[in-house]
Amino acid sequence: MKFNKIIASICGIGFLKGGGTYAAIVTCGGIWLLWQCAALQNPFYLLAITIIITLWGVYVSNKVEPDWGEDSSRVVIDEVAGMLITMVFIPKNLYFLLAGLVLFRFFDIVKPLGIRKMEALPSGTGVMMDDVLAGVYSNILLWVGYLVWMKFGG
């Protein structure tokens, strides 16, 4: 159980005030480091990591819920998954990474466009899916921004 708590809280980040934001920022650092690694340039590596983290997040969220309660703020692996989804297949660019962080946190905090409804899903699935959808919306907006930038400014 202790290992699940460590993973769910991303090594204790979830215990900090504003832990979700810190988890997303740490994830941005991890994404940037992944982009720097020549052996891992294929974007499918980030996709594979994203799928693994998301599924693992559902599992550990289910495991810690009896002790921490439903959708505890200590669980921040959902922010990690959402931030990863935000950046899947997005061009490797620091400005897009920062824009992705802002967009993801906006969607995760405000929860518009059906994101809040995802929280009603059972247990760990509900914990993860609102951040998954926030990541999807953020990814779509980043692509729109990228396409506009390429057409008019790139």
N, CA, C and O of each residue as an XYZ file, in Angstrom:
616
protein
N       0.826     -1.203      0.000
C       0.000      0.000      0.000
C       0.867      1.263      0.000
O       0.527      2.245     -0.660
N       1.973      1.243      0.728
C       2.846      2.416      0.789
C       3.395      2.765     -0.598
O       3.478      3.940     -0.955
N       3.771      1.739     -1.383
C       4.285      1.978     -2.732
C       3.219      2.663     -3.589
O       3.534      3.584     -4.342
N       1.973      2.226     -3.484
C       0.885      2.842     -4.244
C       0.702      4.312     -3.866
O       0.410      5.143     -4.726
N       0.871      4.631     -2.591
C       0.752      6.020     -2.143
C       1.894      6.871     -2.690
O       1.697      8.029     -3.059
N       3.080      6.288     -2.737
C       4.235      7.011     -3.285
C       3.996      7.325     -4.763
O       4.258      8.438     -5.218
N       3.500      6.344     -5.501
C       3.237      6.540     -6.931
C       2.079      7.509     -7.135
O       2.178      8.428     -7.949
N       0.980      7.315     -6.405
C      -0.196      8.176     -6.562
C       0.131      9.635     -6.259
O      -0.378     10.540     -6.920
N       0.979      9.859     -5.263
C       1.340     11.230     -4.873
C       2.582     11.730     -5.612
O       3.049     12.839     -5.353
N       3.113     10.930     -6.521
C       4.347     11.248     -7.260
C       5.442     11.669     -6.269
O       5.902     12.810     -6.239
N       5.819     10.687     -5.475
C       6.901     10.839     -4.486
C       6.643     11.973     -3.492
O       7.571     12.662     -3.069
N       5.386     12.155     -3.131
C       5.029     13.137     -2.109
C       4.608     14.494     -2.617
O       4.199     15.337     -1.817
N       4.688     14.745     -3.912
C       4.274     16.044     -4.459
C       2.821     16.327     -4.094
O       2.456     17.477     -3.850
N       1.997     15.297     -4.055
C       0.582     15.463     -3.748
C       0.308     15.990     -2.356
O      -0.806     16.433     -2.076
N       1.291     15.954     -1.482
C       1.113     16.472     -0.129
C       1.358     17.979     -0.045
O       1.070     18.597      0.980
N       1.884     18.567     -1.109
C       2.127     20.007     -1.145
C       0.845     20.754     -1.467
O      -0.020     20.233     -2.170
N       0.718     21.979     -0.954
C      -0.402     22.828     -1.365
C      -0.182     23.168     -2.844
O       0.896     23.630     -3.220
N      -1.179     22.946     -3.663
C      -1.016     23.149     -5.100
C      -0.272     22.004     -5.762
O       0.369     22.193     -6.796
N      -0.351     20.821     -5.174
C       0.395     19.664     -5.666
C       0.121     19.325     -7.126
O       1.019     18.865     -7.831
N      -1.106     19.548     -7.586
C      -1.426     19.257     -8.982
C      -0.614     20.110     -9.943
O      -0.140     19.624    -10.970
N      -0.458     21.373     -9.606
C       0.343     22.264    -10.448
C       1.813     21.849    -10.416
O       2.481     21.819    -11.449
N       2.308     21.528     -9.221
C       3.703     21.086     -9.129
C       3.928     19.794     -9.909
O       4.957     19.637    -10.566
N       2.975     18.871     -9.840
C       3.109     17.611    -10.586
C       3.139     17.875    -12.085
O       3.906     17.243    -12.812
N       2.309     18.807    -12.554
C       2.301     19.147    -13.982
C       3.621     19.799    -14.391
O       4.136     19.525    -15.475
N       4.171     20.657    -13.533
C       5.450     21.315    -13.834
C       6.579     20.281    -13.883
O       7.408     20.315    -14.792
N       6.615     19.371    -12.918
C       7.629     18.318    -12.917
C       7.499     17.460    -14.176
O       8.500     17.049    -14.763
N       6.273     17.199    -14.579
C       6.041     16.420    -15.804
C       6.583     17.163    -17.021
O       7.157     16.545    -17.917
N       6.408     18.476    -17.062
C       6.976     19.272    -18.161
C       8.494     19.113    -18.202
O       9.082     18.985    -19.277
N       9.120     19.122    -17.038
C      10.565     18.902    -16.986
C      10.944     17.541    -17.533
O      11.934     17.407    -18.252
N      10.159     16.535    -17.195
C      10.410     15.183    -17.707
C      10.232     15.096    -19.215
O      11.010     14.437    -19.905
N       9.205     15.764    -19.717
C       8.971     15.789    -21.168
C      10.138     16.473    -21.868
O      10.640     15.978    -22.877
N      10.569     17.616    -21.328
C      11.682     18.341    -21.933
C      12.947     17.470    -21.950
O      13.668     17.439    -22.947
N      13.211     16.762    -20.838
C      14.373     15.865    -20.797
C      14.238     14.735    -21.810
O      15.218     14.357    -22.450
N      13.045     14.198    -21.958
C      12.801     13.152    -22.948
C      13.093     13.674    -24.353
O      13.682     12.971    -25.174
N      12.678     14.909    -24.622
C      12.936     15.510    -25.926
C      14.436     15.668    -26.185
O      14.861     15.636    -27.340
N      15.240     15.836    -25.144
C      16.675     16.033    -25.291
C      17.426     14.734    -25.533
O      18.561     14.756    -26.008
N      16.813     13.615    -25.217
C      17.481     12.312    -25.317
C      17.405     11.805    -26.757
O      16.327     11.466    -27.246
N      18.530     11.756    -27.418
C      18.583     11.382    -28.832
C      17.986      9.998    -29.094
O      17.376      9.772    -30.139
N      18.159      9.085    -28.157
C      17.669      7.714    -28.353
C      16.147      7.618    -28.249
O      15.563      6.605    -28.633
N      15.506      8.664    -27.734
C      14.054      8.605    -27.505
C      13.291      9.656    -28.308
O      12.263     10.154    -27.848
N      13.770      9.996    -29.485
C      13.159     11.045    -30.291
C      11.823     10.642    -30.924
O      11.024     11.505    -31.287
N      11.585      9.358    -31.054
C      10.333      8.892    -31.647
C       9.166      9.292    -30.736
O       9.172      8.946    -29.554
N       8.162     10.016    -31.259
C       7.048     10.471    -30.418
C       6.218      9.323    -29.837
O       5.449      9.531    -28.899
N       6.363      8.140    -30.377
C       5.618      7.007    -29.840
C       6.130      6.583    -28.467
O       5.418      5.894    -27.736
N       7.358      6.981    -28.097
C       7.843      6.731    -26.741
C       6.991      7.505    -25.736
O       6.588      6.962    -24.708
N       6.721      8.772    -26.038
C       5.888      9.577    -25.149
C       4.475      9.010    -25.083
O       3.858      9.000    -24.018
N       3.966      8.544    -26.204
C       2.639      7.920    -26.208
C       2.626      6.676    -25.317
O       1.699      6.490    -24.528
N       3.631      5.836    -25.434
C       3.697      4.617    -24.617
C       3.789      4.962    -23.128
O       3.112      4.347    -22.304
N       4.625      5.942    -22.787
C       4.741      6.379    -21.396
C       3.395      6.899    -20.893
O       2.992      6.613    -19.766
N       2.710      7.659    -21.732
C       1.416      8.228    -21.370
C       0.388      7.135    -21.076
O      -0.338      7.214    -20.085
N       0.329      6.133    -21.922
C      -0.627      5.032    -21.723
C      -0.308      4.282    -20.432
O      -1.210      3.961    -19.658
N       0.962      4.005    -20.203
C       1.369      3.274    -18.995
C       1.023      4.080    -17.742
O       0.453      3.534    -16.797
N       1.358      5.362    -17.724
C       1.078      6.210    -16.560
C      -0.429      6.308    -16.318
O      -0.876      6.259    -15.172
N      -1.205      6.443    -17.380
C      -2.655      6.562    -17.227
C      -3.248      5.289    -16.632
O      -4.047      5.356    -15.698
N      -2.870      4.146    -17.159
C      -3.391      2.878    -16.624
C      -2.904      2.640    -15.195
O      -3.666      2.183    -14.344
N      -1.652      2.946    -14.940
C      -1.095      2.800    -13.601
C      -1.809      3.748    -12.634
O      -2.034      3.409    -11.472
N      -2.159      4.934    -13.127
C      -2.882      5.905    -12.308
C      -4.245      5.404    -11.878
O      -4.646      5.597    -10.730
N      -4.959      4.763    -12.787
C      -6.264      4.177    -12.420
C      -6.054      3.137    -11.325
O      -6.794      3.108    -10.342
N      -5.054      2.292    -11.494
C      -4.782      1.226    -10.529
C      -4.442      1.792     -9.144
O      -5.063      1.412     -8.151
N      -3.459      2.700     -9.074
C      -3.040      3.201     -7.757
C      -4.101      4.090     -7.122
O      -4.221      4.130     -5.898
N      -4.871      4.802     -7.939
C      -5.962      5.613     -7.390
C      -6.995      4.724     -6.708
O      -7.505      5.058     -5.638
N      -7.297      3.598     -7.331
C      -8.216      2.634     -6.709
C      -7.652      2.116     -5.392
O      -8.391      1.938     -4.424
N      -6.358      1.876     -5.354
C      -5.725      1.299     -4.171
C      -5.653      2.268     -2.991
O      -5.787      1.848     -1.842
N      -5.442      3.558     -3.260
C      -5.295      4.513     -2.155
C      -6.625      5.110     -1.697
O      -6.696      5.706     -0.622
N      -7.660      4.957     -2.489
C      -8.952      5.541     -2.141
C      -9.488      5.111     -0.773
O     -10.032      5.953     -0.059
N      -9.360      3.841     -0.375
C      -9.862      3.474      0.960
C      -9.198      4.250      2.100
O      -9.850      4.529      3.106
N      -7.928      4.602      1.966
C      -7.219      5.349      3.014
C      -7.356      6.861      2.854
O      -7.527      7.568      3.847
N      -7.286      7.362      1.641
C      -7.256      8.805      1.406
C      -8.607      9.394      1.058
O      -8.765     10.614      1.084
N      -9.576      8.571      0.734
C     -10.886      9.066      0.344
C     -11.001      9.235     -1.159
O     -10.035      9.092     -1.909
N     -12.211      9.541     -1.563
C     -12.528      9.653     -2.986
C     -11.874     10.889     -3.596
O     -12.020     11.994     -3.074
N     -11.157     10.702     -4.696
C     -10.491     11.766     -5.459
C      -9.702     12.717     -4.556
O      -9.882     13.934     -4.610
N      -8.840     12.155     -3.743
C      -8.012     12.932     -2.823
C      -7.064     13.860     -3.580
O      -6.542     13.510     -4.638
N      -6.855     15.046     -3.018
C      -5.904     15.986     -3.632
C      -4.472     15.472     -3.533
O      -3.580     15.989     -4.204
N      -4.250     14.466     -2.705
C      -2.911     13.870     -2.602
C      -2.551     13.087     -3.867
O      -1.376     12.921     -4.195
N      -3.569     12.618     -4.562
C      -3.346     11.862     -5.795
C      -3.077     12.866     -6.917
O      -3.963     13.629     -7.301
N      -1.846     12.859     -7.439
C      -1.486     13.784     -8.519
C      -0.969     13.058     -9.757
O      -0.532     13.696    -10.715
N      -1.017     11.735     -9.741
C      -0.617     10.999    -10.937
C      -1.562     11.324    -12.085
O      -1.193     11.185    -13.250
N      -2.783     11.757    -11.763
C      -3.732     12.149    -12.804
C      -3.251     13.410    -13.530
O      -3.447     13.537    -14.739
N      -2.630     14.331    -12.811
C      -2.067     15.515    -13.469
C      -0.891     15.147    -14.363
O      -0.699     15.741    -15.424
N      -0.114     14.174    -13.936
C       1.001     13.704    -14.768
C       0.452     13.148    -16.080
O       0.934     13.495    -17.158
N      -0.553     12.289    -15.983
C      -1.151     11.703    -17.190
C      -1.755     12.783    -18.084
O      -1.569     12.762    -19.301
N      -2.470     13.719    -17.486
C      -3.092     14.787    -18.272
C      -2.077     15.663    -18.984
O      -2.281     16.053    -20.134
N      -0.981     15.974    -18.299
C       0.069     16.792    -18.918
C       0.747     16.023    -20.045
O       1.071     16.597    -21.085
N       0.962     14.732    -19.842
C       1.547     13.910    -20.909
C       0.633     13.882    -22.131
O       1.099     14.012    -23.263
N      -0.666     13.712    -21.903
C      -1.629     13.690    -23.009
C      -1.615     15.028    -23.731
O      -1.718     15.076    -24.957
N      -1.490     16.105    -22.983
C      -1.424     17.441    -23.581
C      -0.314     17.516    -24.627
O      -0.478     18.169    -25.657
N       0.807     16.856    -24.371
C       1.988     17.015    -25.222
C       2.220     15.881    -26.220
O       3.182     15.935    -26.986
N       1.372     14.863    -26.231
C       1.556     13.750    -27.165
C       1.466     14.256    -28.606
O       0.479     14.880    -28.995
N       2.487     13.984    -29.375
C       2.592     14.331    -30.801
C       2.658     15.836    -31.068
O       2.533     16.261    -32.217
N       2.852     16.641    -30.033
C       3.036     18.084    -30.219
C       4.507     18.315    -30.592
O       5.393     17.682    -30.017
N       4.775     19.213    -31.546
C       6.166     19.486    -31.910
C       7.000     19.873    -30.690
O       6.526     20.561    -29.786
N       8.235     19.421    -30.687
C       9.154     19.664    -29.568
C       9.583     21.127    -29.577
O      10.449     21.538    -30.350
N       8.954     21.895    -28.700
C       9.194     23.329    -28.660
C       8.871     23.814    -27.242
O       7.801     23.514    -26.713
N       9.777     24.548    -26.641
C       9.590     25.009    -25.268
C       8.337     25.873    -25.122
O       7.646     25.795    -24.106
N       8.039     26.696    -26.131
C       6.853     27.550    -26.056
C       5.572     26.721    -26.060
O       4.619     27.041    -25.350
N       5.552     25.672    -26.848
C       4.377     24.795    -26.843
C       4.260     24.052    -25.519
O       3.156     23.814    -25.029
N       5.394     23.690    -24.948
C       5.378     23.014    -23.648
C       4.803     23.940    -22.574
O       3.972     23.515    -21.772
N       5.232     25.175    -22.557
C       4.714     26.140    -21.577
C       3.237     26.448    -21.838
O       2.446     26.540    -20.900
N       2.868     26.606    -23.106
C       1.462     26.835    -23.441
C       0.620     25.623    -23.041
O      -0.503     25.772    -22.561
N       1.167     24.432    -23.242
C       0.470     23.216    -22.840
C       0.234     23.162    -21.347
O      -0.833     22.741    -20.900
N       1.218     23.584    -20.570
C       1.071     23.619    -19.115
C      -0.066     24.566    -18.720
O      -0.916     24.214    -17.902
N      -0.075     25.755    -19.297
C      -1.120     26.738    -18.975
C      -2.496     26.213    -19.393
O      -3.451     26.282    -18.620
N      -2.591     25.693    -20.604
C      -3.879     25.170    -21.080
C      -4.360     24.005    -20.216
O      -5.524     23.960    -19.817
N      -3.461     23.067    -19.932
C      -3.866     21.913    -19.145
C      -4.344     22.327    -17.760
O      -5.385     21.857    -17.300
N      -3.598     23.200    -17.088
C      -4.018     23.620    -15.750
C      -5.343     24.381    -15.812
O      -6.174     24.241    -14.915
N      -5.550     25.188    -16.867
C      -6.835     25.872    -17.027
C      -7.973     24.855    -17.102
O      -8.938     24.936    -16.341
N      -7.854     23.903    -18.018
C      -8.923     22.916    -18.178
C      -9.092     22.043    -16.936
O     -10.211     21.667    -16.590
N      -7.992     21.721    -16.271
C      -8.057     20.877    -15.081
C      -8.703     21.598    -13.905
O      -9.416     20.973    -13.119
N      -8.471     22.885    -13.771
C      -9.017     23.643    -12.648
C     -10.458     24.077    -12.915
O     -11.320     23.916    -12.051
N     -10.730     24.627    -14.104
C     -12.060     25.152    -14.428
C     -13.040     24.030    -14.768
O     -14.227     24.120    -14.455
N     -12.543     22.984    -15.405
C     -13.330     21.796    -15.777
C     -14.562     22.118    -16.641
O     -15.677     21.729    -16.296
N     -14.362     22.826    -17.760
C     -15.486     23.089    -18.673
C     -15.720     21.908    -19.623
O     -14.997     20.912    -19.591
N     -16.727     22.042    -20.449
C     -16.958     21.140    -21.593
C     -17.040     19.655    -21.206
O     -16.483     18.800    -21.894
N     -17.722     19.364    -20.127
C     -17.930     17.969    -19.744
C     -16.813     17.342    -18.932
O     -16.905     16.170    -18.569
N     -15.761     18.091    -18.637
C     -14.646     17.526    -17.864
C     -15.121     17.137    -16.467
O     -14.766     16.070    -15.966
N     -15.914     17.990    -15.842
C     -16.397     17.705    -14.487
C     -17.220     16.413    -14.449
O     -17.194     15.695    -13.450
N     -17.935     16.118    -15.505
C     -18.756     14.897    -15.551
C     -17.903     13.632    -15.473
O     -18.371     12.590    -15.013
N     -16.664     13.727    -15.918
C     -15.774     12.560    -15.870
C     -15.491     12.128    -14.436
O     -15.223     10.955    -14.180
N     -15.551     13.073    -13.502
C     -15.298     12.749    -12.097
C     -16.347     11.793    -11.528
O     -16.111     11.141    -10.511
N     -17.497     11.714    -12.182
C     -18.565     10.833    -11.704
C     -18.298      9.363    -12.038
O     -18.972      8.475    -11.515
N     -17.336      9.110    -12.889
C     -16.995      7.720    -13.194
C     -16.465      7.060    -11.925
O     -15.938      7.745    -11.049
N     -16.597      5.754    -11.816
C     -16.237      5.096    -10.552
C     -14.743      5.134    -10.231
O     -13.897      4.951    -11.106
N     -14.448      5.372     -8.975
C     -13.123      5.212     -8.355
C     -11.986      5.825     -9.162
O     -12.056      6.981     -9.578
N     -10.934      5.031     -9.375
C      -9.728      5.497    -10.045
C      -9.979      5.966    -11.466
O      -9.264      6.834    -11.968
N     -10.978      5.408    -12.115
C     -11.306      5.845    -13.477
C     -11.752      7.295    -13.465
O     -11.320      8.081    -14.307
N     -12.611      7.661    -12.523
C     -13.073      9.042    -12.409
C     -11.958      9.996    -12.038
O     -11.912     11.127    -12.521
N     -11.047      9.535    -11.170
C      -9.896     10.354    -10.771
C      -9.066     10.704    -11.999
O      -8.628     11.843    -12.155
N      -8.853      9.735    -12.858
C      -7.963      9.925    -13.997
C      -8.641     10.592    -15.197
O      -8.013     11.394    -15.888
N      -9.903     10.273    -15.451
C     -10.503     10.653    -16.732
C     -10.766     12.148    -16.877
O     -10.769     12.657    -17.998
N     -10.989     12.868    -15.773
C     -11.170     14.313    -15.948
C      -9.866     14.947    -16.428
O      -9.886     15.877    -17.235
N      -8.736     14.448    -15.934
C      -7.444     14.979    -16.381
C      -7.095     14.491    -17.787
O      -6.452     15.209    -18.552
N      -7.513     13.287    -18.121
C      -7.320     12.789    -19.486
C      -8.058     13.704    -20.464
O      -7.493     14.105    -21.482
N      -9.317     14.036    -20.163
C     -10.091     14.897    -21.060
C      -9.515     16.312    -21.088
O      -9.485     16.940    -22.147
N      -9.060     16.822    -19.951
C      -8.397     18.136    -19.931
C      -7.160     18.111    -20.826
O      -6.877     19.079    -21.532
N      -6.426     17.001    -20.793
C      -5.253     16.849    -21.654
C      -5.618     16.782    -23.124
O      -4.918     17.343    -23.966
N      -6.708     16.099    -23.439
C      -7.161     16.004    -24.840
C      -7.532     17.393    -25.363
O      -7.116     17.779    -26.455
N      -8.317     18.141    -24.580
C      -8.690     19.488    -25.014
C      -7.456     20.373    -25.183
O      -7.366     21.135    -26.146
N      -6.525     20.277    -24.269
C      -5.300     21.078    -24.354
C      -4.490     20.709    -25.593
O      -3.958     21.584    -26.277
N      -4.398     19.418    -25.877
C      -3.672     18.941    -27.047
C      -4.306     19.486    -28.329
O      -3.600     19.937    -29.231
N      -5.624     19.445    -28.404
C      -6.332     19.951    -29.590
C      -6.047     21.439    -29.788
O      -5.766     21.877    -30.904
N      -6.121     22.212    -28.706
C      -5.857     23.650    -28.829
C      -4.404     23.933    -29.206
O      -4.128     24.869    -29.956
N      -3.485     23.136    -28.693
C      -2.088     23.306    -29.101
C      -1.918     23.031    -30.594
O      -1.171     23.737    -31.271
N      -2.598     22.023    -31.106
C      -2.513     21.736    -32.536
C      -3.113     22.872    -33.362
O      -2.563     23.247    -34.398
N      -4.232     23.415    -32.908
C      -4.826     24.554    -33.607
C      -3.837     25.719    -33.608
O      -3.620     26.358    -34.637
N      -3.240     25.988    -32.445
C      -2.236     27.057    -32.359
C      -1.055     26.804    -33.262
O      -0.564     27.724    -33.917
N      -0.594     25.570    -33.307
C       0.538     25.223    -34.164
C       0.198     25.445    -35.642
O       0.989     26.020    -36.390
N      -0.976     24.987    -36.047
C      -1.374     25.130    -37.451
C      -1.537     26.592    -37.836
O      -1.152     26.989    -38.935
N      -2.107     27.400    -36.941
C      -2.235     28.845    -37.200
C      -0.840     29.483    -37.295
O      -0.571     30.290    -38.185
N       0.036     29.103    -36.359
C       1.396     29.635    -36.351
C       2.126     29.272    -37.649
O       2.823     30.113    -38.217
N       1.977     28.051    -38.116
C       2.641     27.619    -39.354
C       2.084     28.368    -40.559
O       2.826     28.700    -41.484
N       0.794     28.632    -40.551
C       0.178     29.299    -41.699
C       0.529     30.789    -41.745
O       0.767     31.344    -42.817
N       0.559     31.427    -40.577
C       0.710     32.877    -40.562
C       2.038     33.401    -40.030
O       2.426     34.531    -40.328
N       2.736     32.582    -39.240
C       3.933     33.139    -38.623
C       5.157     32.260    -38.702
O       6.264     32.717    -38.418
N       4.985     31.012    -39.080
C       6.107     30.081    -39.044
C       6.859     30.058    -40.296
O       7.836     29.318    -40.416
